[in-house]
Amino acid sequence: MTPRGKPTLRFTPNTWILVLSLIFLPLLIGLGIWQLNRADEKRDLEGQLAQRQTAAPVALQSVKSPAAYTRIMVEGQFDSDHTWLVDNRLRDGRAGYEVVQPFISDNGNRVLVNRGWLPASARREQLPEIKNITGDTTIFAEVAYASDHPMLSAQSDTENWPKVITQVVPSVMAQSLGEPVADYYLKLDAASTGAFVTAWQPINMSSSKHTGYAVQWFAMALALIILNVFANTNVAQVIKHKKHRQ
């Protein structure tokens, strides 16, 4: 206190608060910066996606290694004798399967095609009925590449068809098929021949969500700084005295 009773700002360290802040403050700031970097990456991806999805479809035979999200047109036939059902796929909160079949193009090459989602029945052993497409057809789709997940598998426990799997990996599924397939697969357009329920979500989290998470991390860092100010100084007493004099 000053002679007139006015409190002076003092630093009175709270050891526990300081130690926790030294640990968590860099972590919170780092997480915020990481989310901002992810937001930048997603903005670039969103731009590429918008450009490719609005472009006219190209014939599959004219490209050797198409980029992800490229719109494709291909003529040929579905191989309805070989079907994979990708399990644990949700649409509007309901469980179901995504139907994947080989497509044999007119030049004899095979590519896996995800035809979309079908609901699962109440009994797990009862698989959905699949309306197969026979004869020559033209399909429109977008290119997708497998994202390996350590907890999911493209291998099935049964030798019979259809085979139930939990992720699409063309290299693994080609072994079950006994035929080579492209290293990518196709996701059918909603209006394309043979499509079931599509509603594809090419980006699992938008750039705006990443930015929102960054704001949350930075807000927590700011809250921790404010906590330090009040826990390690008598600033609350100074503010209270100032308000009292006013």
C-alpha positions as CSV (number, residue, x, y, z in Angstrom):
1,M,0.0,0.0,0.0
2,T,1.1,3.6,-0.7
3,P,0.8,6.1,2.2
4,R,-2.6,7.1,0.9
5,G,-3.8,3.5,0.9
6,K,-3.6,3.0,-2.9
7,P,-2.4,-0.5,-3.7
8,T,0.6,-0.9,-6.0
9,L,0.8,-3.7,-8.5
10,R,2.9,-6.6,-7.1
11,F,4.1,-9.9,-8.6
12,T,3.4,-12.7,-6.2
13,P,4.1,-15.9,-8.1
14,N,1.8,-18.9,-7.8
15,T,4.2,-21.8,-8.5
16,W,1.6,-24.3,-9.6
17,I,-0.1,-21.9,-12.0
18,L,3.2,-20.9,-13.5
19,V,4.4,-24.5,-14.0
20,L,1.0,-25.5,-15.7
21,S,1.2,-22.4,-17.9
22,L,4.8,-23.2,-19.0
23,I,3.5,-26.7,-20.0
24,F,0.1,-25.9,-21.6
25,L,0.6,-22.4,-23.1
26,P,3.1,-23.4,-25.8
27,L,0.9,-26.5,-26.5
28,L,-2.3,-24.4,-26.9
29,I,-0.5,-21.9,-29.2
30,G,1.0,-24.7,-31.2
31,L,-2.3,-26.4,-31.7
32,G,-3.8,-23.1,-32.9
33,I,-1.0,-22.5,-35.4
34,W,-1.4,-26.1,-36.6
35,Q,-5.1,-25.7,-37.2
36,L,-4.5,-22.5,-39.1
37,N,-2.0,-24.4,-41.3
38,R,-4.6,-27.1,-41.8
39,A,-7.1,-24.4,-42.8
40,D,-4.7,-23.1,-45.5
41,E,-4.2,-26.7,-46.8
42,K,-8.0,-27.3,-46.9
43,R,-8.6,-24.0,-48.7
44,D,-6.2,-25.1,-51.4
45,L,-7.9,-28.5,-51.6
46,E,-11.3,-26.9,-51.8
47,G,-10.2,-24.7,-54.7
48,Q,-8.8,-27.7,-56.5
49,L,-12.0,-29.7,-55.8
50,A,-14.3,-27.0,-57.1
51,Q,-12.2,-26.6,-60.2
52,R,-12.2,-30.3,-61.0
53,Q,-15.8,-30.9,-60.2
54,T,-17.0,-28.1,-62.4
55,A,-14.8,-29.2,-65.3
56,A,-16.2,-31.4,-68.1
57,P,-15.7,-35.1,-67.6
58,V,-12.8,-36.7,-69.5
59,A,-12.6,-40.1,-71.0
60,L,-10.8,-42.5,-68.7
61,Q,-8.9,-44.0,-71.6
62,S,-7.3,-40.6,-72.3
63,V,-5.6,-40.3,-68.9
64,K,-3.0,-42.6,-67.3
65,S,-2.9,-41.3,-63.7
66,P,-5.9,-39.0,-63.1
67,A,-5.7,-36.7,-60.1
68,A,-8.2,-37.1,-57.3
69,Y,-11.6,-35.6,-57.8
70,T,-11.2,-35.6,-61.6
71,R,-14.5,-36.2,-63.3
72,I,-14.4,-39.3,-65.5
73,M,-16.5,-40.8,-68.2
74,V,-15.9,-44.4,-69.1
75,E,-17.7,-47.0,-71.3
76,G,-17.8,-50.7,-70.5
77,Q,-19.6,-53.2,-68.3
78,F,-20.0,-53.8,-64.6
79,D,-18.6,-57.2,-63.3
80,S,-21.7,-58.1,-61.2
81,D,-20.2,-61.5,-60.3
82,H,-17.8,-59.8,-57.9
83,T,-19.1,-57.4,-55.3
84,W,-17.6,-55.9,-52.1
85,L,-19.8,-54.4,-49.4
86,V,-17.9,-51.7,-47.4
87,D,-19.4,-52.0,-43.9
88,N,-20.1,-49.4,-41.3
89,R,-21.0,-46.6,-43.6
90,L,-23.6,-44.1,-42.2
91,R,-26.1,-41.9,-44.0
92,D,-28.3,-39.7,-41.9
93,G,-27.4,-41.7,-38.8
94,R,-28.4,-45.0,-40.4
95,A,-25.9,-47.9,-40.9
96,G,-25.4,-49.5,-44.2
97,Y,-22.9,-50.6,-46.9
98,E,-21.2,-49.0,-49.9
99,V,-21.3,-51.2,-52.9
100,V,-18.1,-51.7,-54.9
101,Q,-17.8,-53.6,-58.2
102,P,-15.2,-53.9,-60.9
103,F,-15.9,-52.1,-64.1
104,I,-14.4,-53.4,-67.3
105,S,-13.8,-50.7,-69.8
106,D,-14.0,-51.2,-73.5
107,N,-10.2,-51.5,-73.7
108,G,-10.2,-54.3,-71.2
109,N,-8.9,-52.5,-68.2
110,R,-10.5,-52.9,-64.8
111,V,-11.3,-50.2,-62.3
112,L,-13.2,-50.5,-59.0
113,V,-16.4,-48.4,-58.9
114,N,-18.1,-47.4,-55.7
115,R,-21.8,-47.3,-56.7
116,G,-22.9,-45.7,-53.4
117,W,-24.8,-46.6,-50.2
118,L,-27.5,-49.1,-49.4
119,P,-29.1,-49.5,-45.9
120,A,-28.3,-52.5,-43.8
121,S,-31.1,-54.8,-42.6
122,A,-31.9,-55.3,-38.9
123,R,-30.2,-58.7,-39.1
124,R,-26.5,-58.5,-39.7
125,E,-26.3,-61.8,-41.5
126,Q,-28.8,-60.6,-44.1
127,L,-26.9,-58.6,-46.7
128,P,-28.7,-56.0,-48.9
129,E,-30.1,-57.0,-52.3
130,I,-28.1,-55.4,-55.1
131,K,-29.7,-54.4,-58.4
132,N,-27.0,-55.2,-60.9
133,I,-26.4,-53.4,-64.2
134,T,-25.9,-55.7,-67.2
135,G,-24.7,-55.0,-70.7
136,D,-22.7,-52.1,-72.1
137,T,-23.1,-48.8,-70.2
138,T,-21.5,-45.4,-69.8
139,I,-20.8,-44.2,-66.3
140,F,-19.8,-40.8,-64.9
141,A,-17.8,-40.6,-61.7
142,E,-14.9,-38.9,-59.9
143,V,-11.5,-40.3,-59.1
144,A,-10.6,-41.3,-55.6
145,Y,-7.6,-42.8,-54.0
146,A,-7.5,-45.1,-51.0
147,S,-6.6,-43.7,-47.6
148,D,-5.1,-46.4,-45.5
149,H,-6.5,-46.8,-42.0
150,P,-4.8,-49.1,-39.5
151,M,-8.1,-50.2,-37.9
152,L,-9.8,-51.0,-41.2
153,S,-9.2,-53.7,-43.8
154,A,-9.9,-54.5,-47.4
155,Q,-9.7,-58.2,-46.8
156,S,-12.7,-60.4,-46.2
157,D,-13.1,-63.4,-43.9
158,T,-15.1,-65.4,-46.5
159,E,-14.3,-66.9,-49.9
160,N,-17.8,-66.3,-51.1
161,W,-19.2,-63.3,-52.9
162,P,-20.2,-60.7,-52.0
163,K,-17.4,-60.0,-49.6
164,V,-17.8,-57.7,-46.6
165,I,-14.8,-55.3,-46.0
166,T,-14.3,-52.1,-44.1
167,Q,-12.3,-50.0,-46.5
168,V,-11.5,-49.8,-50.2
169,V,-7.9,-50.6,-51.1
170,P,-7.6,-51.6,-54.8
171,S,-4.2,-53.4,-54.5
172,V,-5.7,-55.7,-51.8
173,M,-9.0,-56.2,-53.5
174,A,-7.2,-57.1,-56.8
175,Q,-5.8,-60.2,-55.0
176,S,-9.3,-61.4,-54.1
177,L,-10.4,-60.7,-57.7
178,G,-7.5,-62.4,-59.2
179,E,-7.2,-59.7,-61.8
180,P,-5.2,-56.4,-61.9
181,V,-7.2,-53.2,-61.3
182,A,-6.3,-49.5,-61.4
183,D,-4.5,-48.1,-58.3
184,Y,-7.5,-45.7,-57.8
185,Y,-11.2,-46.2,-57.8
186,L,-14.3,-44.3,-59.0
187,K,-17.2,-42.8,-57.0
188,L,-20.3,-42.7,-59.2
189,D,-22.1,-39.5,-59.8
190,A,-25.6,-39.4,-58.3
191,A,-27.3,-39.3,-61.7
192,S,-25.0,-41.9,-63.3
193,T,-26.2,-45.4,-64.3
194,G,-26.0,-47.8,-61.5
195,A,-25.7,-45.2,-58.7
196,F,-27.3,-45.9,-55.3
197,V,-27.3,-43.2,-52.6
198,T,-24.1,-41.2,-53.0
199,A,-23.9,-37.9,-51.0
200,W,-20.1,-38.1,-51.1
201,Q,-18.1,-36.0,-48.7
202,P,-14.8,-35.4,-50.3
203,I,-13.4,-33.3,-47.5
204,N,-14.0,-34.6,-44.0
205,M,-13.5,-31.1,-42.4
206,S,-13.8,-27.8,-44.1
207,S,-11.3,-24.9,-43.9
208,S,-13.7,-22.9,-41.8
209,K,-13.9,-25.6,-39.2
210,H,-10.2,-25.7,-38.9
211,T,-10.2,-21.9,-38.5
212,G,-12.9,-22.2,-35.8
213,Y,-10.8,-24.8,-33.9
214,A,-7.8,-22.5,-34.1
215,V,-9.8,-19.6,-32.6
216,Q,-10.8,-21.9,-29.8
217,W,-7.2,-23.0,-29.0
218,F,-6.0,-19.3,-29.1
219,A,-9.0,-18.3,-26.8
220,M,-7.9,-21.0,-24.3
221,A,-4.3,-19.7,-24.5
222,L,-5.6,-16.1,-23.8
223,A,-7.7,-17.4,-20.9
224,L,-4.6,-19.1,-19.5
225,I,-2.6,-15.8,-19.8
226,I,-5.4,-13.9,-18.0
227,L,-5.5,-16.5,-15.3
228,N,-1.7,-16.0,-14.8
229,V,-2.1,-12.3,-14.5
230,F,-4.8,-12.6,-11.8
231,A,-3.1,-15.6,-10.0
232,N,0.4,-14.1,-9.9
233,T,-0.3,-10.5,-9.2
234,N,-2.7,-8.4,-7.1
235,V,-4.2,-6.8,-10.2
236,A,-7.7,-7.7,-8.9
237,Q,-7.1,-5.6,-5.8
238,V,-5.8,-2.7,-7.9
239,I,-8.9,-2.8,-10.1
240,K,-11.3,-3.1,-7.2
241,H,-9.6,-0.1,-5.5
242,K,-9.9,1.9,-8.7
243,K,-13.6,1.2,-9.1
244,H,-14.2,2.0,-5.5
245,R,-12.6,5.5,-5.9
246,Q,-14.7,6.1,-9.0
